[in-house]
Amino acid sequence: MSNHTVGSILCCYVNRTNLPQVGWLANLPSWQFERLILPGESILFTTDAEARLELHAVTTKTALHVEQIPCQLLSIGEDIVNQLLAYVS
């Protein structure tokens, strides 16, 4: 994944389903980002403000398309990051 750059945002996604999901950035061909997200697991990532997180549910037979979420909706602010850092320190 690219380093944090101007116009990039910090995002958080939580898999609230009972199935593993594969997520990747759908509309940024120059970025390499693909993650397996287990049920109940959360991921933090930085990306371009125009990106979309595409999610596919994983079953034993196939991967099912779930949804695309604009990363702007997953964006978390600096105040949340500071609270998280204070909690884990």
N, C-alpha and C positions, 0 to 999 in steps of 0.2 A: 504494500500500500504506500501511497505517496506520503511524504512528510507534510506536517501541518503548514498550510500556506494561506495567503490572503484569500478570503472568501470561503474558507473551510469552516465547518462547524463540528462540534462534538455531539455525538448522538448516542442514545441508549435504546436498545430493543430488548424486550422480555418475551420469551416464548411461553405464552399462557395456555398452550394447547397440551394435549396428552400425547402428541406425536413429535418425534425429532423433526427439525426443519433444516433445510439448507438455504442460506441467505447469501445474496451477492448484490453488488451494485449494478443495476440494470442498464444504466444509460451513460456510463463513463468507460468507454472502451480502453482508455490508456491506464486505468487503475486496475490492479489485481487485488480483488477482495472476494473471498468465498469462505464461509464458515458453516460448520455444523453446529446447530443450536439445540441442545437437548431440552426436554420439557422442564419448565421452571427456571431454565438458565437465562442469564442476561449477558449481553455483549455491549461493550463500549467501543466506538470507533470514530475517527474523524474522516470527513469527506467533504466534497464540494457541496455548497448550499443547494445546488440544482439536482443533486443525485436522488435516486429512488432505490429503496431496498426491496429487492424481489425475493419472495419467500416461497418455498416449495415444501409441502409436508412429505415426509419419507415414510413409506409403508414397506412391507416385505415384498410387494409385487412391483411397485412403481413409485415415482415421485409425482405428487399431485400439485398442480399450481394452486397456490393459496391466494396471494395478493401482492400488489406493489404499494409500498408506503412512501410518500415523499419524505425525504430525510428531514426537511424543515419541521415536520410533525414529531420527529424523534429527537430533535435538538434539545440539549440541556444547557442551562445557563451556568455561568461561572460561580454563582452563589451555591448552586446544587453541588458542583464539583468541590468547592471549599467545605461544604458540610460533610460530604462523603470522606474527604481527606481527614477532616478533624475526627470523624467517627472511627476510622481505621488506624489512626496514629496512637 
